[in-house]
Amino acid sequence: MELHAIKRVYGAYSDVYDALFKRFFYPRIKHAINYMDIKPGDRILDVGVGTGLALSEYPKFCTVVGIDLSTAMLKKAKKKIRENSYKNINVLSMNAEMVGFEDDTFDKVFISHVVSVVPDPYTVMDEVKRVCKNNGQIVIVNHFKSRNKIVMAGEKFLNPICEKIGWSNDLCLNEFIRRSGLNVYEKYMLKKLDFWHILFATNNKSVSEGNDVAYGRFNTASTGAEHSL
Ligand SMILES: C[S@@+](CC[C@H](N)C(=O)[O-])C[C@H]1O[C@@H](n2cnc3c(N)ncnc32)[C@H](O)[C@@H]1O
């Protein structure tokens, strides 16, 4: 989506976003942040923070900056910050394609349901890697194109509609990892049949092309996640 369309569409969503999407998005957001290796004093960037569905999950001992293009979505996030007195969290109006922070500012970056919304996910990922410290953690929650041929056909059919209502369906997971230059050490879905992947990556600044790990099934070892079908 183009930037003006993103502002328009998410401006329109802002009042109903939580009611429409929280039940789908929040469980993965909660899971992903709980399995981030957040340490006391960590500085975390939440890219495309939206209405702030993730804000309740960040521990008080870290500092969080959320950025978003949509002032209407940010207004909702600011309300959550105010109502819950989140003193360690701040949100700013900012384009993720031109992040206004210096190199190596953040220990960790969280990006949920954003890389298939922005016009160019790779420009955003370049910015994410730039502002994240070397060997920092980058965690992504997103829908990627299915590898099941029937689902893929449905997604292709629906993509023009999805693009009008706020996201694209055709981002390929392996291509995204490779072109982002992400050192992904774990990727999985919370359920066997799920629309969203969770990726845990290390920001290895010396690597320009990303690696690709085998599926950690709907994983397991390091997360200890419970998975239901
Ligand atoms: C589907 S919402 C996800 C919000 C939140 N991360 C969540 O998981 O609920 C996508 C968000 O990305 C924001 N966004 C899209 N393009 C952006 C950009 N270039 N810079 C910053 N935010 C952007 C939108 O305004 C919107 O709030």
The ligand as a Gaussian input file, in Angstrom:
#p B3LYP/6-31G(d) Opt

LIG

0 1
 C       -2.143000      -4.080000      10.826000
 S       -1.602000      -2.707000      11.761000
 C       -0.599000      -3.498000      13.000000
 C       -0.570000      -2.716000      14.282000
 C        0.087000      -3.455000      15.446000
 N        1.495000      -3.680000      15.198000
 C       -0.628000      -4.752000      15.720000
 O       -0.047000      -5.825000      15.540000
 O       -1.805000      -4.688000      16.116000
 C       -0.380000      -1.987000      10.727000
 C        0.163000      -0.684000      11.295000
 O        1.327000      -0.311000      10.557000
 C        1.305000       1.086000      10.400000
 N        2.177000       1.441000       9.277000
 C        2.006000       1.114000       7.990000
 N        3.005000       1.617000       7.237000
 C        3.828000       2.272000       8.085000
 C        5.028000       2.999000       7.913000
 N        5.592000       3.150000       6.712000
 N        5.599000       3.541000       8.989000
 C        5.059000       3.373000      10.226000
 N        3.919000       2.703000      10.449000
 C        3.306000       2.157000       9.393000
 C       -0.173000       1.394000      10.158000
 O       -0.459000       2.760000      10.364000
 C       -0.822000       0.480000      11.162000
 O       -0.973000       1.088000      12.419000

